[in-house]
Amino acid sequence: MNKLIVVIISIILMVGIVKVNGQTKINNRPIIGILTQPTDGDMTTFGSQYIAASYVKYIESAGARVVPILYDIDIKSLTELMGSINGVFFPGGGVDFNNQTVYTDTIQSIWSQVVEFNNNGDYFPLWGTCMGFQELALLSADNFNLLSSYNSENYTVPLNFTSLAAGSRLFSLASSSIMQSLASEPITMNNHQFGLSPQTYQQTSSINTFFDVLSTNVDRDGNTFISTIEAKNYPIYGTQWHPEKPIFEWWDQEVMNHSFDSIMANQYTSNFFVNECRKSLHSFSDPSVEASTLIYNYTPQYSESTVPDFEQIYYFN
């Protein structure tokens, strides 16, 4: 990338505002797209794709609205939608990247558009949680075969912050009490079989030149995985842990910390990301089209009997 472009993007990120004709602009009506995933097993009875409602609530709780992005959306419709919304969220889940080529093509298209927007001075944030976190790393490397196995399902631990965390965009606005809670209390919920190892990060220049590592963790077998990342020159963020689960999921077989400190710290991440999306000035040109795309057009189903690790699920198609 041209060094001048990198410098300009870095300045925009540090300033944290968007100026149009010399005037500071903030969008206090952000709309964020959440990507669907293909269903499997008993879920297929209800639809071909889904979003766990906890991700929707997570975004809404910080003051944004949600639009589902169907993973099999055509490129023309995706491009139009991306030009109307203010950020994208990649949720956790389980997708076979090698066999679900339609899904993989869509996340690659979203990634390319996010990078292009920001390269052109059009501020546009992207967040990934759990599998979404992994997708960010794999997309930056253009290689979907870099993950390592970990024993870290149903696993709640404090974060091991790196020296970059305190000065990062993601954590620099967090209060000392939130940082202390994240660093000392078991409040970050992990539920993953795969992850990004420090060795892979160090050996893959396309990842380590794109992302800073803000925290790591150690799984039950003593193996270290990267748990929080932030792009150096783009508003792109990822957590291997699930900030939404302690707030909105209640399956008693999952080890989630629902304490006051946990809720405050995990909610901070949503507040941060939605505030990043307020810096995007995209909007729908037609209010009726905007209304027709919103998640309010769908009704979540109580899912205790079919998928107990989600309280509610939105199904599509």
TIVEX-108809 format. One record per residue (C-alpha): residue number from 0; x, y, z. Coordinates in nm, 4 decimals. Layout:
BEGIN
@resi: NUM, xx: X, yy: Y, zz: Z;
...
This chain:
BEGIN
@resi: 0, xx: 0.0000, yy: 0.0000, zz: 0.0000;
@resi: 1, xx: 0.1180, yy: 0.3528, zz: -0.0772;
@resi: 2, xx: 0.2843, yy: 0.4961, zz: 0.2358;
@resi: 3, xx: 0.0948, yy: 0.8252, zz: 0.2026;
@resi: 4, xx: -0.2384, yy: 0.6389, zz: 0.2074;
@resi: 5, xx: -0.1314, yy: 0.4495, zz: 0.5201;
@resi: 6, xx: -0.0380, yy: 0.7747, zz: 0.6941;
@resi: 7, xx: -0.3690, yy: 0.9373, zz: 0.6020;
@resi: 8, xx: -0.5679, yy: 0.6357, zz: 0.7252;
@resi: 9, xx: -0.3691, yy: 0.6309, zz: 1.0490;
@resi: 10, xx: -0.4449, yy: 0.9980, zz: 1.1105;
@resi: 11, xx: -0.8158, yy: 0.9402, zz: 1.0513;
@resi: 12, xx: -0.8141, yy: 0.6501, zz: 1.2960;
@resi: 13, xx: -0.6322, yy: 0.8487, zz: 1.5629;
@resi: 14, xx: -0.8560, yy: 1.1509, zz: 1.5273;
@resi: 15, xx: -1.1608, yy: 0.9280, zz: 1.5285;
@resi: 16, xx: -1.3960, yy: 1.1622, zz: 1.3413;
@resi: 17, xx: -1.5111, yy: 1.2181, zz: 0.9864;
@resi: 18, xx: -1.5079, yy: 1.5620, zz: 0.8299;
@resi: 19, xx: -1.7200, yy: 1.6625, zz: 0.5330;
@resi: 20, xx: -1.6660, yy: 2.0089, zz: 0.3859;
@resi: 21, xx: -1.4706, yy: 2.1014, zz: 0.6963;
@resi: 22, xx: -1.7536, yy: 2.0018, zz: 0.9307;
@resi: 23, xx: -1.7349, yy: 1.7171, zz: 1.1795;
@resi: 24, xx: -1.9985, yy: 1.4547, zz: 1.0984;
@resi: 25, xx: -2.1245, yy: 1.1840, zz: 1.3295;
@resi: 26, xx: -2.4004, yy: 0.9415, zz: 1.2320;
@resi: 27, xx: -2.6182, yy: 0.8796, zz: 1.5357;
@resi: 28, xx: -2.8429, yy: 0.6376, zz: 1.3464;
@resi: 29, xx: -2.5946, yy: 0.3613, zz: 1.2596;
@resi: 30, xx: -2.7092, yy: 0.0420, zz: 1.0910;
@resi: 31, xx: -2.4814, yy: -0.2614, zz: 1.1095;
@resi: 32, xx: -2.4941, yy: -0.5715, zz: 0.8931;
@resi: 33, xx: -2.4593, yy: -0.9109, zz: 1.0616;
@resi: 34, xx: -2.3650, yy: -1.2003, zz: 0.8345;
@resi: 35, xx: -2.5815, yy: -1.5126, zz: 0.8406;
@resi: 36, xx: -2.4448, yy: -1.8678, zz: 0.8410;
@resi: 37, xx: -2.5742, yy: -2.1925, zz: 0.6903;
@resi: 38, xx: -2.7794, yy: -2.4103, zz: 0.9251;
@resi: 39, xx: -2.7126, yy: -2.7762, zz: 0.9920;
@resi: 40, xx: -2.8685, yy: -3.0619, zz: 1.1878;
@resi: 41, xx: -3.2044, yy: -2.9879, zz: 1.3499;
@resi: 42, xx: -3.1716, yy: -2.6207, zz: 1.2588;
@resi: 43, xx: -3.2394, yy: -2.6916, zz: 0.8909;
@resi: 44, xx: -3.6053, yy: -2.7541, zz: 0.9802;
@resi: 45, xx: -3.6475, yy: -2.3809, zz: 1.0404;
@resi: 46, xx: -3.4416, yy: -2.2305, zz: 0.7572;
@resi: 47, xx: -3.1288, yy: -2.2536, zz: 0.5472;
@resi: 48, xx: -2.9375, yy: -1.9827, zz: 0.7364;
@resi: 49, xx: -2.9411, yy: -1.8148, zz: 1.0745;
@resi: 50, xx: -2.8127, yy: -1.5503, zz: 1.3145;
@resi: 51, xx: -2.8074, yy: -1.6073, zz: 1.6899;
@resi: 52, xx: -3.0255, yy: -1.3367, zz: 1.8441;
@resi: 53, xx: -2.7601, yy: -1.2571, zz: 2.1054;
@resi: 54, xx: -2.5487, yy: -1.0907, zz: 1.8342;
@resi: 55, xx: -2.8428, yy: -0.8751, zz: 1.7315;
@resi: 56, xx: -2.9103, yy: -0.7753, zz: 2.0924;
@resi: 57, xx: -2.5398, yy: -0.7060, zz: 2.1424;
@resi: 58, xx: -2.5430, yy: -0.4500, zz: 1.8604;
@resi: 59, xx: -2.8826, yy: -0.3039, zz: 1.9506;
@resi: 60, xx: -2.7843, yy: -0.2617, zz: 2.3168;
@resi: 61, xx: -2.5195, yy: -0.0098, zz: 2.2138;
@resi: 62, xx: -2.7558, yy: 0.2048, zz: 2.0085;
@resi: 63, xx: -2.7514, yy: 0.0654, zz: 1.6550;
@resi: 64, xx: -2.9948, yy: -0.1162, zz: 1.4302;
@resi: 65, xx: -2.9234, yy: -0.4425, zz: 1.2513;
@resi: 66, xx: -2.9591, yy: -0.5632, zz: 0.8947;
@resi: 67, xx: -2.9057, yy: -0.9341, zz: 0.8194;
@resi: 68, xx: -2.6597, yy: -0.9991, zz: 0.5359;
@resi: 69, xx: -2.7617, yy: -1.3299, zz: 0.3793;
@resi: 70, xx: -2.4461, yy: -1.5281, zz: 0.3142;
@resi: 71, xx: -2.5686, yy: -1.6250, zz: -0.0347;
@resi: 72, xx: -2.6415, yy: -1.2642, zz: -0.1372;
@resi: 73, xx: -2.5413, yy: -1.1779, zz: -0.4942;
@resi: 74, xx: -2.2480, yy: -0.9423, zz: -0.5398;
@resi: 75, xx: -2.4567, yy: -0.6592, zz: -0.6871;
@resi: 76, xx: -2.6975, yy: -0.6613, zz: -0.3927;
@resi: 77, xx: -2.4080, yy: -0.6901, zz: -0.1471;
@resi: 78, xx: -2.2333, yy: -0.3891, zz: -0.2996;
@resi: 79, xx: -2.5522, yy: -0.1836, zz: -0.2793;
@resi: 80, xx: -2.6125, yy: -0.2886, zz: 0.0811;
@resi: 81, xx: -2.2547, yy: -0.2147, zz: 0.1857;
@resi: 82, xx: -2.2955, yy: 0.1356, zz: 0.0482;
@resi: 83, xx: -2.5995, yy: 0.1882, zz: 0.2719;
@resi: 84, xx: -2.4919, yy: 0.0451, zz: 0.6090;
@resi: 85, xx: -2.2289, yy: 0.1650, zz: 0.8549;
@resi: 86, xx: -2.0362, yy: -0.1463, zz: 0.9520;
@resi: 87, xx: -2.0308, yy: -0.5250, zz: 0.9363;
@resi: 88, xx: -2.0210, yy: -0.7902, zz: 1.2088;
@resi: 89, xx: -1.8885, yy: -1.1438, zz: 1.1519;
@resi: 90, xx: -2.0386, yy: -1.3663, zz: 1.4285;
@resi: 91, xx: -1.9102, yy: -1.6863, zz: 1.5787;
@resi: 92, xx: -2.0356, yy: -2.0263, zz: 1.4722;
@resi: 93, xx: -1.9148, yy: -2.3216, zz: 1.2700;
@resi: 94, xx: -1.8620, yy: -2.3137, zz: 0.8935;
@resi: 95, xx: -1.6473, yy: -2.5489, zz: 0.6850;
@resi: 96, xx: -1.4648, yy: -2.2888, zz: 0.4784;
@resi: 97, xx: -1.3417, yy: -2.5414, zz: 0.2202;
@resi: 98, xx: -1.6878, yy: -2.6823, zz: 0.1475;
@resi: 99, xx: -1.9063, yy: -2.3739, zz: 0.1990;
@resi: 100, xx: -1.7619, yy: -2.1831, zz: -0.0964;
@resi: 101, xx: -2.0596, yy: -1.9481, zz: -0.1313;
@resi: 102, xx: -2.0122, yy: -1.8357, zz: 0.2290;
@resi: 103, xx: -1.6363, yy: -1.8002, zz: 0.1823;
@resi: 104, xx: -1.6809, yy: -1.5981, zz: -0.1373;
@resi: 105, xx: -1.9149, yy: -1.3607, zz: 0.0477;
@resi: 106, xx: -1.6797, yy: -1.2910, zz: 0.3376;
@resi: 107, xx: -1.3994, yy: -1.2310, zz: 0.0873;
@resi: 108, xx: -1.6194, yy: -0.9817, zz: -0.0983;
@resi: 109, xx: -1.7104, yy: -0.8038, zz: 0.2256;
@resi: 110, xx: -1.3439, yy: -0.7897, zz: 0.3282;
@resi: 111, xx: -1.2406, yy: -0.6437, zz: -0.0070;
@resi: 112, xx: -1.5105, yy: -0.3772, zz: 0.0079;
@resi: 113, xx: -1.4256, yy: -0.2829, zz: 0.3687;
@resi: 114, xx: -1.0588, yy: -0.2389, zz: 0.2798;
@resi: 115, xx: -1.1461, yy: -0.0440, zz: -0.0347;
@resi: 116, xx: -1.3845, yy: 0.1875, zz: 0.1518;
@resi: 117, xx: -1.1221, yy: 0.2746, zz: 0.4084;
@resi: 118, xx: -0.8439, yy: 0.3126, zz: 0.1515;
@resi: 119, xx: -1.0631, yy: 0.5755, zz: -0.0151;
@resi: 120, xx: -1.1145, yy: 0.7661, zz: 0.3116;
@resi: 121, xx: -1.4642, yy: 0.6212, zz: 0.3612;
@resi: 122, xx: -1.4600, yy: 0.5120, zz: 0.7271;
@resi: 123, xx: -1.6183, yy: 0.1671, zz: 0.7564;
@resi: 124, xx: -1.5658, yy: -0.0658, zz: 1.0585;
@resi: 125, xx: -1.5623, yy: -0.4451, zz: 1.0656;
@resi: 126, xx: -1.5768, yy: -0.6702, zz: 1.3746;
@resi: 127, xx: -1.5303, yy: -1.0453, zz: 1.4118;
@resi: 128, xx: -1.6139, yy: -1.2621, zz: 1.7142;
@resi: 129, xx: -1.4853, yy: -1.6200, zz: 1.7623;
@resi: 130, xx: -1.5105, yy: -1.7725, zz: 1.4123;
@resi: 131, xx: -1.5469, yy: -1.4158, zz: 1.2891;
@resi: 132, xx: -1.2148, yy: -1.3355, zz: 1.4571;
@resi: 133, xx: -1.0562, yy: -1.6297, zz: 1.2766;
@resi: 134, xx: -1.2048, yy: -1.5129, zz: 0.9471;
@resi: 135, xx: -1.0380, yy: -1.1728, zz: 0.9844;
@resi: 136, xx: -0.6946, yy: -1.3314, zz: 1.0258;
@resi: 137, xx: -0.7491, yy: -1.5766, zz: 0.7399;
@resi: 138, xx: -0.8818, yy: -1.3058, zz: 0.5088;
@resi: 139, xx: -0.5816, yy: -1.0831, zz: 0.5756;
@resi: 140, xx: -0.3572, yy: -1.3763, zz: 0.4802;
@resi: 141, xx: -0.5778, yy: -1.4913, zz: 0.1903;
@resi: 142, xx: -0.5274, yy: -1.8412, zz: 0.3283;
@resi: 143, xx: -0.8016, yy: -2.0455, zz: 0.5000;
@resi: 144, xx: -0.5713, yy: -2.3210, zz: 0.6287;
@resi: 145, xx: -0.3757, yy: -2.1464, zz: 0.9041;
@resi: 146, xx: -0.5710, yy: -2.2348, zz: 1.2180;
@resi: 147, xx: -0.4466, yy: -2.4564, zz: 1.5015;
@resi: 148, xx: -0.6490, yy: -2.6846, zz: 1.7301;
@resi: 149, xx: -0.7213, yy: -2.5798, zz: 2.0890;
@resi: 150, xx: -0.8930, yy: -2.7206, zz: 2.3952;
@resi: 151, xx: -1.0912, yy: -2.4068, zz: 2.4706;
@resi: 152, xx: -1.4617, yy: -2.4812, zz: 2.4445;
@resi: 153, xx: -1.6848, yy: -2.3625, zz: 2.7290;
@resi: 154, xx: -1.3847, yy: -2.1891, zz: 2.8831;
@resi: 155, xx: -1.3956, yy: -1.8571, zz: 3.0689;
@resi: 156, xx: -1.0703, yy: -1.6795, zz: 3.1574;
@resi: 157, xx: -0.9186, yy: -1.3318, zz: 3.2069;
@resi: 158, xx: -0.7235, yy: -1.1749, zz: 2.9213;
@resi: 159, xx: -0.3459, yy: -1.1674, zz: 2.9095;
@resi: 160, xx: -0.2964, yy: -0.8187, zz: 2.7687;
@resi: 161, xx: 0.0050, yy: -0.7397, zz: 2.5523;
@resi: 162, xx: 0.2028, yy: -0.4168, zz: 2.5825;
@resi: 163, xx: 0.0014, yy: -0.2754, zz: 2.2897;
@resi: 164, xx: -0.3380, yy: -0.3032, zz: 2.4577;
@resi: 165, xx: -0.3356, yy: 0.0117, zz: 2.6700;
@resi: 166, xx: -0.2557, yy: 0.2341, zz: 2.3728;
@resi: 167, xx: -0.4862, yy: 0.0580, zz: 2.1284;
@resi: 168, xx: -0.7972, yy: 0.2170, zz: 1.9846;
@resi: 169, xx: -1.0096, yy: -0.0670, zz: 2.1225;
@resi: 170, xx: -0.8962, yy: -0.0464, zz: 2.4842;
@resi: 171, xx: -0.7630, yy: 0.3080, zz: 2.5267;
@resi: 172, xx: -1.1147, yy: 0.4382, zz: 2.6018;
@resi: 173, xx: -1.1932, yy: 0.1666, zz: 2.8567;
@resi: 174, xx: -1.1984, yy: 0.2675, zz: 3.2224;
@resi: 175, xx: -0.9309, yy: 0.1364, zz: 3.4569;
@resi: 176, xx: -1.1948, yy: -0.0765, zz: 3.6307;
@resi: 177, xx: -1.2956, yy: -0.2430, zz: 3.3025;
@resi: 178, xx: -0.9330, yy: -0.3118, zz: 3.2118;
@resi: 179, xx: -0.8707, yy: -0.4510, zz: 3.5588;
@resi: 180, xx: -1.1735, yy: -0.6780, zz: 3.5327;
@resi: 181, xx: -1.0706, yy: -0.8081, zz: 3.1912;
@resi: 182, xx: -0.7153, yy: -0.8715, zz: 3.3110;
@resi: 183, xx: -0.7907, yy: -1.0346, zz: 3.6449;
@resi: 184, xx: -1.1376, yy: -1.1929, zz: 3.6389;
@resi: 185, xx: -1.2605, yy: -1.4974, zz: 3.4407;
@resi: 186, xx: -1.5155, yy: -1.3047, zz: 3.2361;
@resi: 187, xx: -1.4207, yy: -1.3621, zz: 2.8704;
@resi: 188, xx: -1.6101, yy: -1.6613, zz: 2.7337;
@resi: 189, xx: -1.4283, yy: -1.8853, zz: 2.4848;
@resi: 190, xx: -1.6064, yy: -2.1571, zz: 2.2901;
@resi: 191, xx: -1.3732, yy: -2.2565, zz: 2.0082;
@resi: 192, xx: -1.1903, yy: -2.5667, zz: 1.8840;
@resi: 193, xx: -0.9582, yy: -2.3729, zz: 1.6558;
@resi: 194, xx: -0.7622, yy: -2.0517, zz: 1.6834;
@resi: 195, xx: -0.4683, yy: -1.8427, zz: 1.5686;
@resi: 196, xx: -0.1396, yy: -1.9400, zz: 1.7301;
@resi: 197, xx: 0.1325, yy: -1.6825, zz: 1.8095;
@resi: 198, xx: 0.3696, yy: -1.8875, zz: 1.5940;
@resi: 199, xx: 0.1413, yy: -1.8633, zz: 1.2898;
@resi: 200, xx: 0.0963, yy: -1.4918, zz: 1.3526;
@resi: 201, xx: 0.4714, yy: -1.4363, zz: 1.3708;
@resi: 202, xx: 0.5443, yy: -1.6471, zz: 1.0637;
@resi: 203, xx: 0.2706, yy: -1.4955, zz: 0.8436;
@resi: 204, xx: 0.3735, yy: -1.1461, zz: 0.7410;
@resi: 205, xx: 0.0385, yy: -1.0690, zz: 0.5786;
@resi: 206, xx: -0.1241, yy: -1.1108, zz: 0.9219;
@resi: 207, xx: 0.1414, yy: -0.9549, zz: 1.1473;
@resi: 208, xx: 0.1784, yy: -0.6491, zz: 0.9253;
@resi: 209, xx: -0.1980, yy: -0.5981, zz: 0.9185;
@resi: 210, xx: -0.2980, yy: -0.6715, zz: 1.2811;
@resi: 211, xx: -0.1647, yy: -0.5899, zz: 1.6250;
@resi: 212, xx: -0.2143, yy: -0.8490, zz: 1.8989;
@resi: 213, xx: -0.3814, yy: -0.6954, zz: 2.2048;
@resi: 214, xx: -0.4257, yy: -1.0096, zz: 2.4169;
@resi: 215, xx: -0.3506, yy: -1.3799, zz: 2.4330;
@resi: 216, xx: -0.4804, yy: -1.6721, zz: 2.6375;
@resi: 217, xx: -0.3736, yy: -2.0251, zz: 2.7266;
@resi: 218, xx: -0.6085, yy: -2.3190, zz: 2.6710;
@resi: 219, xx: -0.6652, yy: -2.6102, zz: 2.9099;
@resi: 220, xx: -0.3642, yy: -2.7945, zz: 2.7662;
@resi: 221, xx: -0.1265, yy: -2.5016, zz: 2.8087;
@resi: 222, xx: -0.1269, yy: -2.3912, zz: 2.4448;
@resi: 223, xx: -0.1343, yy: -2.0169, zz: 2.3762;
@resi: 224, xx: -0.3816, yy: -1.8634, zz: 2.1343;
@resi: 225, xx: -0.4306, yy: -1.5030, zz: 2.0254;
@resi: 226, xx: -0.7515, yy: -1.3666, zz: 2.1728;
@resi: 227, xx: -0.7846, yy: -0.9995, zz: 2.0662;
@resi: 228, xx: -0.6610, yy: -0.8232, zz: 1.7531;
@resi: 229, xx: -0.6860, yy: -0.4757, zz: 1.6036;
@resi: 230, xx: -0.5882, yy: -0.3695, zz: 1.2530;
@resi: 231, xx: -0.2969, yy: -0.1283, zz: 1.2456;
@resi: 232, xx: -0.4447, yy: 0.1056, zz: 0.9846;
@resi: 233, xx: -0.8114, yy: 0.0124, zz: 0.9551;
@resi: 234, xx: -1.1137, yy: 0.0110, zz: 1.1918;
@resi: 235, xx: -1.1138, yy: -0.3703, zz: 1.1982;
@resi: 236, xx: -1.1304, yy: -0.5565, zz: 1.5307;
@resi: 237, xx: -1.1596, yy: -0.9145, zz: 1.6492;
@resi: 238, xx: -1.2114, yy: -1.1119, zz: 1.9686;
@resi: 239, xx: -1.1672, yy: -1.4863, zz: 1.9860;
@resi: 240, xx: -1.3879, yy: -1.4625, zz: 2.2971;
@resi: 241, xx: -1.7629, yy: -1.3971, zz: 2.3028;
@resi: 242, xx: -1.8597, yy: -1.0601, zz: 2.4568;
@resi: 243, xx: -2.2281, yy: -1.1203, zz: 2.3780;
@resi: 244, xx: -2.2665, yy: -1.4496, zz: 2.5661;
@resi: 245, xx: -2.2345, yy: -1.3321, zz: 2.9297;
@resi: 246, xx: -2.4923, yy: -1.0619, zz: 2.8577;
@resi: 247, xx: -2.7521, yy: -1.2502, zz: 2.6532;
@resi: 248, xx: -2.7040, yy: -1.6273, zz: 2.6732;
@resi: 249, xx: -2.8151, yy: -1.8388, zz: 2.9703;
@resi: 250, xx: -2.7615, yy: -2.2084, zz: 2.8950;
@resi: 251, xx: -2.6642, yy: -2.3478, zz: 3.2342;
@resi: 252, xx: -2.4206, yy: -2.5997, zz: 3.0838;
@resi: 253, xx: -2.2001, yy: -2.3196, zz: 2.9543;
@resi: 254, xx: -1.9595, yy: -2.1539, zz: 3.1959;
@resi: 255, xx: -2.0476, yy: -1.7866, zz: 3.1590;
@resi: 256, xx: -1.9849, yy: -1.5141, zz: 3.4118;
@resi: 257, xx: -2.2967, yy: -1.2978, zz: 3.4533;
@resi: 258, xx: -2.1524, yy: -1.0746, zz: 3.7254;
@resi: 259, xx: -2.1767, yy: -0.6953, zz: 3.7224;
@resi: 260, xx: -1.8070, yy: -0.6640, zz: 3.6340;
@resi: 261, xx: -1.8497, yy: -0.9097, zz: 3.3484;
@resi: 262, xx: -2.1510, yy: -0.7336, zz: 3.2018;
@resi: 263, xx: -1.9844, yy: -0.3922, zz: 3.2203;
@resi: 264, xx: -1.6625, yy: -0.5145, zz: 3.0567;
@resi: 265, xx: -1.8260, yy: -0.7196, zz: 2.7814;
@resi: 266, xx: -2.0793, yy: -0.4464, zz: 2.7040;
@resi: 267, xx: -1.7911, yy: -0.2019, zz: 2.6606;
@resi: 268, xx: -1.6863, yy: -0.3825, zz: 2.3424;
@resi: 269, xx: -2.0289, yy: -0.3338, zz: 2.1868;
@resi: 270, xx: -2.0374, yy: 0.0313, zz: 2.2880;
@resi: 271, xx: -1.6959, yy: 0.0781, zz: 2.1305;
@resi: 272, xx: -1.7782, yy: -0.0934, zz: 1.8024;
@resi: 273, xx: -2.1112, yy: 0.0813, zz: 1.7529;
@resi: 274, xx: -1.9428, yy: 0.4131, zz: 1.8234;
@resi: 275, xx: -1.6900, yy: 0.3314, zz: 1.5525;
@resi: 276, xx: -1.9815, yy: 0.2741, zz: 1.3153;
@resi: 277, xx: -2.1189, yy: 0.6193, zz: 1.3973;
@resi: 278, xx: -1.8197, yy: 0.7536, zz: 1.2029;
@resi: 279, xx: -1.9550, yy: 0.5976, zz: 0.8825;
@resi: 280, xx: -2.1781, yy: 0.8305, zz: 0.6828;
@resi: 281, xx: -2.3400, yy: 0.5692, zz: 0.4601;
@resi: 282, xx: -2.7192, yy: 0.5751, zz: 0.4491;
@resi: 283, xx: -3.0116, yy: 0.4293, zz: 0.2575;
@resi: 284, xx: -3.1379, yy: 0.6662, zz: -0.0100;
@resi: 285, xx: -3.4905, yy: 0.5251, zz: 0.0189;
@resi: 286, xx: -3.6494, yy: 0.4997, zz: 0.3679;
@resi: 287, xx: -3.8815, yy: 0.2219, zz: 0.2525;
@resi: 288, xx: -3.5863, yy: 0.0119, zz: 0.1369;
@resi: 289, xx: -3.4145, yy: 0.0742, zz: 0.4705;
@resi: 290, xx: -3.7241, yy: -0.0374, zz: 0.6591;
@resi: 291, xx: -3.7588, yy: -0.3524, zz: 0.4504;
@resi: 292, xx: -3.4017, yy: -0.4668, zz: 0.5246;
@resi: 293, xx: -3.4019, yy: -0.4288, zz: 0.9036;
@resi: 294, xx: -3.4013, yy: -0.7275, zz: 1.1376;
@resi: 295, xx: -3.7378, yy: -0.6096, zz: 1.2735;
@resi: 296, xx: -3.8971, yy: -0.7814, zz: 0.9729;
@resi: 297, xx: -3.8044, yy: -1.1172, zz: 1.1247;
@resi: 298, xx: -3.9070, yy: -1.2899, zz: 1.4467;
@resi: 299, xx: -3.6531, yy: -1.4854, zz: 1.6548;
@resi: 300, xx: -3.7457, yy: -1.8307, zz: 1.7781;
@resi: 301, xx: -3.6905, yy: -1.9542, zz: 2.1306;
@resi: 302, xx: -3.4372, yy: -2.2294, zz: 2.0693;
@resi: 303, xx: -3.3832, yy: -2.4099, zz: 2.3998;
@resi: 304, xx: -3.5134, yy: -2.7425, zz: 2.2693;
@resi: 305, xx: -3.3166, yy: -2.7436, zz: 1.9410;
@resi: 306, xx: -2.9996, yy: -2.5402, zz: 1.9984;
@resi: 307, xx: -2.9690, yy: -2.4905, zz: 2.3750;
@resi: 308, xx: -2.6521, yy: -2.2800, zz: 2.3625;
@resi: 309, xx: -2.8577, yy: -1.9999, zz: 2.2015;
@resi: 310, xx: -3.1604, yy: -1.8534, zz: 2.3763;
@resi: 311, xx: -3.3105, yy: -1.7269, zz: 2.0499;
@resi: 312, xx: -3.2287, yy: -1.7635, zz: 1.6815;
@resi: 313, xx: -3.3298, yy: -1.5716, zz: 1.3703;
@resi: 314, xx: -3.3867, yy: -1.8082, zz: 1.0754;
@resi: 315, xx: -3.3917, yy: -1.7071, zz: 0.7085;
@resi: 316, xx: -3.5192, yy: -1.8706, zz: 0.3880;
